[in-house]
Amino acid sequence: MRTTLLSSLLAVAIAGGCTTTGTGSAMFTAEASPPPLVYVDADVQVIEDYDEPVFYSSNMYWRFDNGVWYRSRYHTRDWVRVDVVPAQIRRIDRPQAYVRFRANGNARGNVRQEIKEDRREEKREIKEDRRDDRQDAREERREIKEERKDDRRDFKEEKREIKEERKDDRKDDRKDAKEERREVKEERKDDRKDAKEERREERKDAKDDRKDDKKKNK
């Protein structure tokens, strides 16, 4: 009788996925029956009519909560936070939209419509950003062009000023040289005048000397 009871317990443990102890007692740890799943993508399913978005893919359950993904082999426990999720999970738009999701055409259509609208809005925003980027690039090129134009104008003005300064310097140099030549000419003229006056004085003195000598001889 005891052997029959033990055999029965062992058979129940094997069938139910339980673990047995050395004393012959059994502890059931089997997971509840799998939840109903609905395909939302080719390789992603979601638990139907569930109070939170729990997805199933790659033999794992994936739960989305407050912007964070969690992973587990069970849909009710042992959740582990995951920072990097597979591509098929990362592609899910608006995971919260799958709360209480039902496998009827209307609900699925509504979610798909929302996803489609979100993608359309995202594409529109990307298009707007690219247009703004192009506009900013054009504005930047225009500003660079204006700056270069201003630089060329400033360089031209600076070159003109340098040319004017050099012209004024040459003019002043010619004026100074002319004034210097005039002064030299005046000095030479004065020197000739002084020399002439000196010779005249010498001739007068010589004449007076001869007169004096002549008077003495008489």
N, CA, C and O of each residue as an XYZ file, in Angstrom:
872
protein
N       0.836     -1.205      0.000
C       0.000      0.000      0.000
C       0.864      1.246      0.000
O       0.607      2.210     -0.720
N       1.906      1.196      0.838
C       2.813      2.348      0.902
C       3.529      2.529     -0.420
O       3.714      3.653     -0.887
N       3.936      1.411     -1.026
C       4.619      1.487     -2.325
C       3.691      2.034     -3.377
O       4.110      2.833     -4.215
N       2.450      1.628     -3.354
C       1.481      2.121     -4.335
C       1.266      3.613     -4.190
O       1.171      4.319     -5.194
N       1.186      4.111     -2.964
C       0.999      5.544     -2.714
C       2.198      6.363     -3.197
O       2.049      7.435     -3.783
N       3.400      5.818     -2.929
C       4.601      6.506     -3.374
C       4.648      6.573     -4.896
O       5.000      7.603     -5.470
N       4.296      5.480     -5.536
C       4.306      5.469     -7.003
C       3.309      6.467     -7.563
O       3.568      7.134     -8.564
N       2.174      6.558     -6.906
C       1.156      7.502     -7.367
C       1.631      8.945     -7.243
O       1.447      9.756     -8.150
N       2.254      9.251     -6.088
C       2.769     10.610     -5.888
C       3.849     10.962     -6.914
O       3.900     12.078     -7.431
N       4.715      9.974     -7.194
C       5.777     10.212     -8.162
C       5.211     10.460     -9.551
O       5.683     11.329    -10.284
N       4.203      9.692     -9.897
C       3.579      9.864    -11.214
C       2.923     11.237    -11.330
O       3.011     11.887    -12.372
N       2.262     11.680    -10.251
C       1.642     12.996    -10.263
C       2.689     14.099    -10.372
O       2.479     15.095    -11.065
N       3.841     13.915     -9.669
C       4.900     14.927     -9.709
C       5.473     15.056    -11.099
O       5.714     16.163    -11.580
N       5.697     13.907    -11.757
C       6.264     13.953    -13.113
C       5.290     14.589    -14.070
O       5.682     15.398    -14.911
N       4.016     14.233    -13.955
C       3.014     14.781    -14.871
C       2.791     16.252    -14.641
O       2.532     16.976    -15.602
N       2.877     16.727    -13.437
C       2.563     18.128    -13.130
C       3.750     19.039    -13.117
O       3.593     20.239    -12.889
N       4.951     18.518    -13.356
C       6.131     19.406    -13.380
C       6.567     19.803    -12.003
O       7.060     20.917    -11.827
N       6.410     18.924    -10.979
C       6.792     19.279     -9.611
C       8.158     18.722     -9.320
O       8.734     18.001    -10.134
N       8.692     19.066     -8.124
C       9.962     18.525     -7.640
C       9.679     17.675     -6.423
O       8.767     17.978     -5.654
N      10.439     16.627     -6.239
C      10.219     15.722     -5.104
C      11.367     15.815     -4.148
O      12.478     16.181     -4.531
N      11.111     15.487     -2.902
C      12.147     15.484     -1.859
C      12.507     14.045     -1.530
O      11.844     13.116     -1.992
N      13.544     13.856     -0.742
C      14.000     12.515     -0.393
C      13.019     11.755      0.475
O      13.107     10.530      0.558
N      12.109     12.419      1.110
C      11.169     11.730      2.012
C       9.949     11.235      1.275
O       9.072     10.598      1.859
N       9.893     11.534     -0.031
C       8.738     11.076     -0.782
C       7.638     12.098     -0.887
O       6.634     11.831     -1.549
N       7.772     13.284     -0.255
C       6.765     14.333     -0.371
C       6.985     15.097     -1.671
O       8.099     15.095     -2.194
N       5.988     15.731     -2.192
C       6.070     16.459     -3.471
C       5.706     17.915     -3.272
O       4.805     18.241     -2.498
N       6.458     18.847     -4.022
C       6.162     20.282     -3.967
C       5.928     20.758     -5.397
O       6.842     20.714     -6.220
N       4.733     21.205     -5.697
C       4.378     21.587     -7.051
C       4.891     22.997     -7.346
O       4.626     23.940     -6.600
N       5.641     23.118     -8.465
C       6.180     24.416     -8.895
C       5.813     24.711    -10.338
O       6.375     25.626    -10.940
N       4.897     23.968    -10.894
C       4.559     24.154    -12.304
C       3.926     25.526    -12.528
O       3.149     26.007    -11.703
N       4.276     26.154    -13.669
C       3.713     27.433    -14.040
C       2.275     27.226    -14.497
O       1.907     26.167    -15.004
N       1.488     28.255    -14.304
C       0.106     28.183    -14.763
C       0.081     28.006    -16.273
O       1.100     28.208    -16.933
N      -1.025     27.645    -16.812
C      -1.146     27.413    -18.253
C      -0.807     28.687    -19.003
O      -1.099     29.782    -18.522
N      -0.191     28.562    -20.185
C       0.212     29.742    -20.945
C      -0.975     30.648    -21.216
O      -2.080     30.163    -21.460
N      -0.763     31.957    -21.177
C      -1.861     32.893    -21.416
C      -2.209     32.937    -22.909
O      -1.401     32.539    -23.748
N      -3.394     33.414    -23.230
C      -3.750     33.554    -24.646
C      -2.913     34.652    -25.296
O      -2.785     35.754    -24.763
N      -2.355     34.334    -26.437
C      -1.469     35.260    -27.129
C      -2.060     35.657    -28.475
O      -2.752     34.871    -29.121
N      -1.780     36.866    -28.878
C      -2.252     37.400    -30.146
C      -1.054     37.986    -30.882
O      -0.268     38.731    -30.298
N      -0.917     37.658    -32.134
C       0.188     38.201    -32.933
C      -0.036     39.696    -33.197
O      -1.110     40.130    -33.615
N       1.018     40.451    -32.935
C       1.004     41.876    -33.285
C       2.058     42.181    -34.342
O       2.078     43.268    -34.921
N       2.922     41.223    -34.584
C       3.935     41.328    -35.626
C       4.321     39.909    -36.011
O       3.848     38.948    -35.404
N       5.175     39.773    -37.011
C       5.513     38.445    -37.505
C       6.158     37.578    -36.438
O       5.945     36.365    -36.413
N       6.948     38.186    -35.550
C       7.651     37.415    -34.532
C       7.398     37.936    -33.133
O       8.204     37.696    -32.234
N       6.305     38.640    -32.928
C       5.951     39.175    -31.615
C       4.471     38.917    -31.351
O       3.619     39.167    -32.204
N       4.176     38.404    -30.129
C       2.804     38.230    -29.690
C       2.590     39.021    -28.407
O       3.549     39.371    -27.719
N       1.335     39.302    -28.088
C       0.997     40.010    -26.866
C      -0.088     39.222    -26.139
O      -0.934     38.587    -26.770
N      -0.058     39.269    -24.802
C      -1.100     38.586    -24.021
C      -2.419     39.305    -24.242
O      -2.527     40.519    -24.067
N      -3.408     38.531    -24.628
C      -4.705     39.112    -24.964
C      -5.467     39.502    -23.701
O      -5.501     38.759    -22.719
N      -6.088     40.711    -23.752
C      -6.954     41.208    -22.689
C      -6.250     41.176    -21.332
O      -6.824     40.728    -20.340
N      -5.001     41.654    -21.295
C      -4.212     41.663    -20.069
C      -4.102     43.090    -19.565
O      -4.162     44.044    -20.339
N      -3.936     43.225    -18.220
C      -3.984     44.567    -17.631
C      -2.658     45.333    -17.763
O      -2.552     46.445    -17.244
N      -1.676     44.789    -18.422
C      -0.434     45.484    -18.718
C       0.155     44.908    -19.999
O      -0.141     43.770    -20.362
N       0.981     45.682    -20.681
C       1.511     45.209    -21.963
C       2.625     44.186    -21.767
O       3.757     44.547    -21.445
N       2.308     42.935    -21.959
C       3.275     41.846    -21.850
C       3.321     41.139    -23.204
O       2.309     40.642    -23.697
N       4.505     41.106    -23.785
C       4.685     40.530    -25.108
C       5.457     39.218    -25.000
O       6.107     38.946    -23.991
N       5.375     38.420    -26.047
C       6.089     37.142    -26.076
C       6.856     37.050    -27.386
O       6.290     37.198    -28.470
N       8.178     36.800    -27.261
C       9.028     36.673    -28.437
C      10.323     36.002    -28.034
O      10.825     36.216    -26.930
N      10.864     35.191    -28.928
C      12.141     34.493    -28.682
C      12.091     33.679    -27.393
O      13.062     33.643    -26.637
N      10.940     33.017    -27.144
C      10.767     32.150    -25.970
C      10.883     32.902    -24.645
O      11.195     32.305    -23.615
N      10.634     34.199    -24.673
C      10.685     35.011    -23.461
C       9.497     35.961    -23.444
O       8.979     36.361    -24.487
N       9.072     36.318    -22.211
C       8.040     37.338    -22.042
C       8.724     38.684    -21.822
O       9.767     38.764    -21.173
N       8.127     39.731    -22.367
C       8.689     41.077    -22.284
C       7.604     42.023    -21.785
O       6.550     42.164    -22.404
N       7.879     42.661    -20.664
C       6.900     43.563    -20.047
C       7.423     44.995    -20.109
O       8.595     45.256    -19.838
N       6.534     45.914    -20.472
C       6.871     47.336    -20.565
C       6.193     48.081    -19.426
O       4.975     48.009    -19.260
N       7.015     48.816    -18.622
C       6.452     49.508    -17.462
C       7.231     50.806    -17.247
O       8.432     50.786    -16.981
N       6.527     51.930    -17.367
C       7.122     53.250    -17.111
C       8.405     53.476    -17.921
O       9.412     53.961    -17.405
N       8.336     53.113    -19.188
C       9.464     53.366    -20.069
C      10.601     52.380    -19.940
O      11.657     52.576    -20.543
N      10.409     51.312    -19.161
C      11.468     50.327    -18.932
C      10.965     48.954    -19.371
O       9.807     48.601    -19.149
N      11.857     48.186    -20.000
C      11.532     46.830    -20.417
C      12.053     45.823    -19.389
O      13.145     45.972    -18.841
N      11.220     44.775    -19.142
C      11.586     43.681    -18.251
C      11.410     42.372    -19.007
O      10.579     42.266    -19.910
N      12.213     41.368    -18.620
C      12.189     40.080    -19.299
C      12.023     38.943    -18.288
O      12.534     39.027    -17.171
N      11.313     37.885    -18.676
C      11.140     36.717    -17.814
C      10.695     35.529    -18.666
O      10.171     35.688    -19.768
N      10.922     34.337    -18.121
C      10.401     33.146    -18.786
C       8.937     32.895    -18.425
O       8.273     32.032    -19.000
N       8.462     33.663    -17.467
C       7.072     33.535    -17.037
C       6.386     34.889    -17.186
O       7.024     35.940    -17.111
N       5.103     34.841    -17.393
C       4.422     36.112    -17.630
C       3.905     36.744    -16.341
O       3.279     37.803    -16.385
N       4.161     36.101    -15.172
C       3.635     36.608    -13.903
C       4.709     36.911    -12.867
O       4.409     37.508    -11.833
N       5.952     36.514    -13.120
C       6.967     36.674    -12.066
C       8.370     36.651    -12.671
O       8.570     36.509    -13.877
N       9.338     36.801    -11.741
C      10.766     36.718    -12.072
C      11.179     37.727    -13.153
O      11.967     37.408    -14.043
N      10.640     38.937    -13.064
C      10.983     39.945    -14.063
C      12.371     40.517    -13.791
O      12.725     40.812    -12.649
N      13.136     40.665    -14.845
C      14.487     41.231    -14.771
C      14.570     42.400    -15.740
O      14.200     42.288    -16.909
N      15.059     43.517    -15.236
C      15.177     44.707    -16.097
C      16.181     44.460    -17.210
O      17.222     43.839    -16.998
N      15.852     44.961    -18.418
C      16.708     44.793    -19.590
C      16.934     46.171    -20.216
O      15.987     46.880    -20.557
N      18.195     46.527    -20.357
C      18.522     47.817    -20.962
C      18.576     47.748    -22.486
O      18.253     48.719    -23.171
N      18.983     46.602    -23.008
C      19.064     46.417    -24.461
C      18.124     45.290    -24.845
O      18.324     44.142    -24.448
N      17.100     45.620    -25.617
C      16.091     44.634    -26.004
C      16.288     44.263    -27.468
O      16.910     45.016    -28.217
N      15.764     43.104    -27.886
C      15.896     42.694    -29.289
C      15.217     43.691    -30.221
O      14.366     44.481    -29.813
N      15.620     43.628    -31.474
C      15.106     44.580    -32.461
C      13.605     44.474    -32.620
O      12.928     45.493    -32.758
N      13.058     43.239    -32.605
C      11.612     43.089    -32.818
C      10.802     43.663    -31.667
O       9.659     44.080    -31.855
N      11.395     43.685    -30.466
C      10.717     44.311    -29.313
C      10.889     45.817    -29.381
O       9.962     46.573    -29.087
N      12.083     46.249    -29.772
C      12.349     47.686    -29.854
C      11.474     48.362    -30.905
O      11.195     49.557    -30.810
N      11.044     47.600    -31.903
C      10.219     48.181    -32.967
C       8.775     48.417    -32.540
O       8.031     49.079    -33.262
N       8.360     47.900    -31.397
C       6.966     48.055    -30.968
C       6.693     49.517    -30.644
O       7.329     50.094    -29.761
N       5.757     50.103    -31.352
C       5.380     51.491    -31.110
C       4.263     51.544    -30.071
O       3.299     50.781    -30.136
N       4.411     52.464    -29.108
C       3.369     52.676    -28.092
C       2.960     51.353    -27.425
O       1.828     50.901    -27.600
N       3.863     50.737    -26.670
C       3.514     49.463    -26.023
C       2.260     49.552    -25.143
O       1.513     48.581    -25.030
N       2.029     50.722    -24.516
C       0.858     50.860    -23.647
C      -0.453     50.715    -24.414
O      -1.500     50.458    -23.820
N      -0.393     50.880    -25.734
C      -1.621     50.732    -26.531
C      -2.122     49.299    -26.539
O      -3.257     49.053    -26.945
N      -1.304     48.342    -26.100
C      -1.694     46.930    -26.122
C      -2.263     46.444    -24.785
O      -2.503     45.251    -24.602
N      -2.475     47.377    -23.856
C      -3.162     46.991    -22.615
C      -4.607     46.614    -22.957
O      -5.296     47.340    -23.673
N      -5.056     45.461    -22.429
C      -6.411     44.939    -22.712
C      -6.644     44.755    -24.218
O      -7.749     44.946    -24.724
N      -5.593     44.387    -24.894
C      -5.696     44.206    -26.345
C      -6.492     42.935    -26.647
O      -6.263     41.892    -26.034
N      -7.408     43.024    -27.576
C      -8.244     41.886    -27.966
C      -8.006     41.551    -29.432
O      -7.690     42.413    -30.252
N      -8.168     40.278    -29.725
C      -7.909     39.790    -31.076
C      -9.125     39.959    -31.960
O      -9.572     39.003    -32.593
N      -9.669     41.171    -32.011
C     -10.751     41.428    -32.958
C     -10.271     42.468    -33.961
O      -9.367     43.253    -33.674
N     -10.869     42.464    -35.108
C     -10.401     43.320    -36.194
C     -10.414     44.789    -35.840
O      -9.510     45.526    -36.233
N     -11.442     45.241    -35.091
C     -11.547     46.665    -34.769
C     -10.406     47.120    -33.870
O      -9.752     48.132    -34.123
N     -10.184     46.335    -32.803
C      -9.123     46.724    -31.868
C      -7.771     46.703    -32.551
O      -6.957     47.616    -32.405
N      -7.553     45.619    -33.312
C      -6.279     45.515    -34.002
C      -6.126     46.637    -35.022
O      -5.055     47.215    -35.202
N      -7.251     46.915    -35.681
C      -7.207     47.992    -36.667
C      -6.938     49.338    -36.025
O      -6.204     50.162    -36.571
N      -7.554     49.564    -34.831
C      -7.325     50.835    -34.137
C      -5.865     51.001    -33.743
O      -5.279     52.071    -33.907
N      -5.282     49.912    -33.215
C      -3.885     49.985    -32.801
C      -2.985     50.213    -34.005
O      -2.074     51.040    -33.981
N      -3.271     49.448    -35.067
C      -2.469     49.624    -36.272
C      -2.626     51.024    -36.846
O      -1.674     51.612    -37.359
N      -3.855     51.550    -36.751
C      -4.088     52.907    -37.239
C      -3.293     53.920    -36.414
O      -2.705     54.858    -36.952
N      -3.291     53.704    -35.079
C      -2.511     54.601    -34.220
C      -1.025     54.504    -34.549
O      -0.314     55.507    -34.625
N      -0.576     53.250    -34.744
C       0.836     53.063    -35.078
C       1.153     53.735    -36.406
O       2.173     54.408    -36.559
N       0.242     53.534    -37.372
C       0.442     54.140    -38.682
C       0.494     55.656    -38.584
O       1.332     56.300    -39.215
N      -0.428     56.232    -37.770
C      -0.443     57.684    -37.598
C       0.820     58.163    -36.899
O       1.382     59.201    -37.250
N       1.268     57.381    -35.883
C       2.500     57.763    -35.192
C       3.682     57.753    -36.150
O       4.519     58.655    -36.137
N       3.736     56.711    -36.987
C       4.836     56.645    -37.944
C       4.755     57.779    -38.962
O       5.773     58.350    -39.353
N       3.531     58.097    -39.385
C       3.358     59.196    -40.318
C       3.804     60.516    -39.681
O       4.458     61.344    -40.316
N       3.424     60.690    -38.386
C       3.829     61.899    -37.670
C       5.344     61.945    -37.493
O       5.963     63.004    -37.598
N       5.930     60.778    -37.222
C       7.379     60.725    -37.061
C       8.077     61.075    -38.378
O       9.062     61.814    -38.391
N       7.554     60.534    -39.485
C       8.130     60.861    -40.789
C       7.984     62.346    -41.093
O       8.893     62.974    -41.636
N       6.809     62.908    -40.731
C       6.595     64.330    -40.971
C       7.592     65.167    -40.155
O       8.161     66.135    -40.659
N       7.794     64.774    -38.876
C       8.747     65.498    -38.043
C      10.164     65.379    -38.599
O      10.923     66.348    -38.602
N      10.517     64.163    -39.076
C      11.848     63.984    -39.669
C      11.997     64.864    -40.900
O      13.042     65.478    -41.114
N      10.936     64.920    -41.711
C      10.959     65.758    -42.905
C      11.111     67.227    -42.531
O      11.870     67.968    -43.155
N      10.352     67.644    -41.470
C      10.460     69.035    -41.009
C      11.866     69.328    -40.499
O      12.429     70.388    -40.776
N      12.431     68.372    -39.746
C      13.788     68.574    -39.228
C      14.792     68.699    -40.371
O      15.675     69.555    -40.344
N      14.646     67.840    -41.367
C      15.574     67.905    -42.503
C      15.415     69.215    -43.255
O      16.400     69.805    -43.699
N      14.160     69.676    -43.401
C      13.930     70.942    -44.076
C      14.542     72.083    -43.276
O      15.148     72.996    -43.838
N      14.374     72.020    -41.931
C      14.983     73.052    -41.091
C      16.504     72.999    -41.196
O      17.176     74.029    -41.241
N      17.037     71.763    -41.235
C      18.492     71.638    -41.359
C      18.980     72.237    -42.673
O      19.995     72.933    -42.705
N      18.251     71.963    -43.760
C      18.646     72.535    -45.045
C      18.547     74.055    -45.020
O      19.407     74.755    -45.553
N      17.469     74.559    -44.384
C      17.312     76.007    -44.299
C      18.429     76.619    -43.463
O      18.979     77.662    -43.817
N      18.763     75.958    -42.341
C      19.865     76.458    -41.516
C      21.179     76.431    -42.293
O      21.992     77.351    -42.202
N      21.370     75.345    -43.067
C      22.609     75.252    -43.852
C      22.668     76.371    -44.892
O      23.719     76.978    -45.097
N      21.522     76.645    -45.554
C      21.494     77.735    -46.531
C      21.766     79.077    -45.862
O      22.511     79.903    -46.390
N      21.161     79.289    -44.699
C      21.375     80.539    -43.973
C      22.828     80.672    -43.544
O      23.410     81.755    -43.606
N      23.406     79.559    -43.109
C      24.806     79.585    -42.700
C      25.712     79.899    -43.888
O      26.652     80.685    -43.773
N      25.412     79.265    -45.051
C      26.207     79.555    -46.245
C      26.062     81.018    -46.658
O      27.027     81.655    -47.080
N      24.823     81.549    -46.527
C      24.608     82.950    -46.878
C      25.413     83.867    -45.958
O      26.023     84.836    -46.410
N      25.407     83.547    -44.659
C      26.163     84.360    -43.712
C      27.667     84.285    -44.002
O      28.378     85.288    -43.932
N      28.134     83.073    -44.330
C      29.555     82.931    -44.663
C      29.893     83.746    -45.903
O      30.939     84.392    -45.966
N      28.994     83.710    -46.896
C      29.201     84.471    -48.123
C      29.256     85.968    -47.823
O      30.103     86.686    -48.354
N      28.324     86.439    -46.948
C      28.313     87.855    -46.575
C      29.588     88.225    -45.827
O      30.162     89.291    -46.050
N      30.026     87.331    -44.934
C      31.256     87.611    -44.192
C      32.455     87.704    -45.132
O      33.300     88.589    -44.997
N      32.513     86.775    -46.089
C      33.616     86.827    -47.049
C      33.548     88.099    -47.888
O      34.572     88.708    -48.198
N      32.332     88.490    -48.248
C      32.162     89.720    -49.021
C      32.637     90.915    -48.206
O      33.332     91.793    -48.717
N      32.248     90.939    -46.917
C      32.699     92.028    -46.046
C      34.217     92.012    -45.891
O      34.866     93.058    -45.887
N      34.775     90.792    -45.763
C      36.231     90.697    -45.633
C      36.926     91.249    -46.884
O      37.907     91.986    -46.785
N      36.401     90.881    -48.067
C      37.005     91.397    -49.296
C      36.873     92.912    -49.378
O      37.808     93.594    -49.799
N      35.693     93.455    -48.969
C      35.499     94.897    -48.994
C      36.458     95.589    -48.021
O      37.057     96.615    -48.344
N      36.591     95.004    -46.817
C      37.513     95.594    -45.846
C      38.948     95.540    -46.351
O      39.716     96.488    -46.191
N      39.299     94.396    -46.972
C      40.654     94.269    -47.491
C      40.909     95.293    -48.598
O      41.977     95.900    -48.671
N      39.904     95.469    -49.456
C      40.029     96.443    -50.540
C      40.175     97.856    -49.980
O      40.999     98.639    -50.451
N      39.359     98.175    -48.960
C      39.441     99.499    -48.338
C      40.787     99.702    -47.655
O      41.383    100.776    -47.738
N      41.255     98.659    -46.983
C      42.565     98.757    -46.333
C      43.675     98.955    -47.367
O      44.596     99.745    -47.165
N      43.568     98.224    -48.473
C      44.558     98.362    -49.542
C      44.545     99.771    -50.123
O      45.594    100.347    -50.412
N      43.321    100.327    -50.292
C      43.200    101.686    -50.817
C      43.829    102.688    -49.850
O      44.538    103.606    -50.262
N      43.553    102.493    -48.538
C      44.133    103.401    -47.548
C      45.656    103.332    -47.552
O      46.341    104.349    -47.446
N      46.173    102.102    -47.676
C      47.632    101.960    -47.729
C      48.193    102.668    -48.952
O      49.235    103.321    -48.882
N      47.491    102.534    -50.077
C      47.925    103.187    -51.307
C      47.920    104.705    -51.147
O      48.848    105.390    -51.576
N      46.851    105.224    -50.516
C      46.762    106.665    -50.274
C      47.873    107.123    -49.346
O      48.473    108.177    -49.559
N      48.148    106.327    -48.313
C      49.215    106.700    -47.390
C      50.560    106.725    -48.101
O      51.363    107.637    -47.901
N      50.800    105.718    -48.933
C      52.062    105.702    -49.670
C      52.149    106.877    -50.636
O      53.209    107.479    -50.806
N      51.034    107.191    -51.258
C      51.010    108.332    -52.174
C      51.311    109.620    -51.428
O      52.101    110.447    -51.883
N      50.652    109.783    -50.242
C      50.912    110.976    -49.432
C      52.360    111.018    -48.979
O      52.985    112.079    -48.957
N      52.901    109.830    -48.610
C      54.300    109.782    -48.169
C      55.232    110.197    -49.304
O      56.168    110.969    -49.095
N      54.971    109.676    -50.519
C      55.827    110.061    -51.650
C      55.706    111.555    -51.950
O      56.684    112.228    -52.274
N      54.466    112.048    -51.830
C      54.256    113.482    -52.065
C      55.015    114.308    -51.044
O      55.666    115.294    -51.388
N      54.928    113.895    -49.773
C      55.658    114.613    -48.727
C      57.163    114.504    -48.948
O      57.903    115.464    -48.737
N      57.611    113.307    -49.382
C      59.054    113.142    -49.628
C      59.518    114.063    -50.745
O      60.572    114.691    -50.642
N      58.706    114.145    -51.843
C      59.085    115.038    -52.938
C      59.092    116.494    -52.484
O      59.965    117.275    -52.862
N      58.078    116.849    -51.647
C      58.012    118.212    -51.147
C      59.213    118.521    -50.266
O      59.814    119.589    -50.378
N      59.561    117.579    -49.383
C      60.724    117.779    -48.510
C      62.009    117.877    -49.333
O      62.881    118.697    -49.044
N      62.115    117.022    -50.373
C      63.323    117.057    -51.206
C      63.423    118.386    -51.943
O      64.503    118.967    -52.045
N      62.287    118.867    -52.459
C      62.269    120.143    -53.160
C      62.651    121.277    -52.232
O      63.425    122.164    -52.591
N      62.085    121.232    -51.010
C      62.409    122.261    -50.024
C      63.878    122.210    -49.639
O      64.519    123.240    -49.433
N      64.399    120.992    -49.547
C      65.810    120.844    -49.196
C      66.700    121.387    -50.323
O      67.697    122.059    -50.061
N      66.330    121.089    -51.589
C      67.108    121.613    -52.718
C      67.045    123.137    -52.759
O      68.034    123.808    -53.056
N      65.834    123.681    -52.447
C      65.701    125.139    -52.439
C      66.594    125.749    -51.371
O      67.251    126.761    -51.612
N      66.621    125.141    -50.201
C      67.470    125.659    -49.127
C      68.947    125.576    -49.507
O      69.740    126.481    -49.243
N      69.282    124.436    -50.147
C      70.684    124.305    -50.575
C      71.027    125.377    -51.595
O      72.107    125.964    -51.547
N      70.098    125.634    -52.527
C      70.306    126.657    -53.546
C      70.456    128.036    -52.920
O      71.313    128.830    -53.309
N      69.582    128.303    -51.920
C      69.674    129.581    -51.235
C      71.001    129.710    -50.506
O      71.620    130.774    -50.498
N      71.431    128.605    -49.890
C      72.708    128.646    -49.175
C      73.859    128.900    -50.144
O      74.771    129.675    -49.854
N      73.804    128.238    -51.295
C      74.855    128.449    -52.284
C      74.834    129.891    -52.814
O      75.873    130.515    -53.028
N      73.602    130.393    -53.016
C      73.466    131.778    -53.478
C      74.050    132.727    -52.453
O      74.764    133.668    -52.798
N      73.740    132.474    -51.178
C      74.299    133.326    -50.112
C      75.812    133.202    -50.063
O      76.530    134.179    -49.850
N      76.285    131.954    -50.269
C      77.741    131.763    -50.243
C      78.400    132.551    -51.376
O      79.424    133.204    -51.175
N      77.790    132.481    -52.591
C      78.363    133.235    -53.711
C      78.319    134.737    -53.437
O      79.261    135.467    -53.744
N      77.189    135.189    -52.846
C      77.055    136.608    -52.534
C      78.104    137.048    -51.522
O      78.731    138.099    -51.656
N      78.275    136.195    -50.488
C      79.289    136.515    -49.479
C      80.695    136.529    -50.101
O      81.529    137.379    -49.789
N      80.922    135.556    -50.990
C      82.253    135.504    -51.631
C      82.471    136.733    -52.500
O      83.556    137.316    -52.511
N      81.428    137.121    -53.227
C      81.524    138.303    -54.073
C      81.769    139.546    -53.244
O      82.596    140.392    -53.585
N      81.030    139.641    -52.143
C      81.207    140.800    -51.262
C      82.593    140.792    -50.646
O      83.217    141.836    -50.455
N      83.057    139.591    -50.341
C      84.392    139.492    -49.743
C      85.464    139.921    -50.763
O      86.421    140.614    -50.418
N      85.279    139.488    -52.049
C      86.252    139.878    -53.077
C      86.185    141.396    -53.309
O      87.208    142.053    -53.502
N      84.964    141.933    -53.286
C      84.825    143.372    -53.472
C      85.534    144.126    -52.360
O      86.214    145.123    -52.604
N      85.365    143.636    -51.124
C      86.038    144.269    -50.001
C      87.551    144.170    -50.155
O      88.293    145.105    -49.854
N      87.988    142.991    -50.640
C      89.433    142.802    -50.810
C      89.961    143.760    -51.878
O      91.013    144.374    -51.695
N      89.228    143.893    -53.003
C      89.693    144.809    -54.038
C      89.712    146.256    -53.532
O      90.625    147.024    -53.837
N      88.685    146.608    -52.751
C      88.640    147.964    -52.204
C      89.818    148.195    -51.269
O      90.472    149.238    -51.302
N      90.074    147.167    -50.414
C      91.206    147.312    -49.498
C      92.529    147.433    -50.280
O      93.417    148.216    -49.941
N      92.610    146.622    -51.334
C      93.850    146.671    -52.133
C      93.983    148.040    -52.808
O      95.084    148.585    -52.880
N      92.896    148.591    -53.292
C      92.921    149.896    -53.936
C      93.305    150.978    -52.936
O      94.090    151.879    -53.230
N      92.728    150.859    -51.748
C      93.074    151.848    -50.723
C      94.559    151.740    -50.343
O      95.239    152.739    -50.107
N      95.031    150.491    -50.295
C      96.440    150.302    -49.969
C      97.332    150.955    -51.032
O      98.339    151.583    -50.706
N      96.957    150.801    -52.286
C      97.767    151.378    -53.358
C      97.729    152.910    -53.276
O      98.741    153.571    -53.506
N      96.565    153.465    -52.949
C      96.468    154.915    -52.810
C      97.385    155.392    -51.680
O      98.105    156.382    -51.816
N      97.340    154.679    -50.589
C      98.191    155.066    -49.460
C      99.666    154.995    -49.851
O     100.461    155.871    -49.511
N     100.004    153.938    -50.567
C     101.418    153.787    -50.974
C     101.823    154.927    -51.938
O     102.939    155.443    -51.888
N     100.927    155.274    -52.762
C     101.207    156.327    -53.741
C     101.405    157.670    -53.052
O     102.269    158.457    -53.439
N     100.603    157.920    -52.036
C     100.728    159.160    -51.298
C     102.061    159.188    -50.536
O     102.691    160.239    -50.415
N     102.466    158.066    -50.044
C     103.716    158.005    -49.288
C     104.913    158.261    -50.236
O     105.891    158.894    -49.841
N     104.828    157.778    -51.453
C     105.913    157.933    -52.402
C     106.058    159.389    -52.840
O     107.165    159.794    -53.195
N     105.052    160.151    -52.832
C     105.132    161.524    -53.197
C     105.807    162.298    -52.094
O     105.979    163.512    -52.207
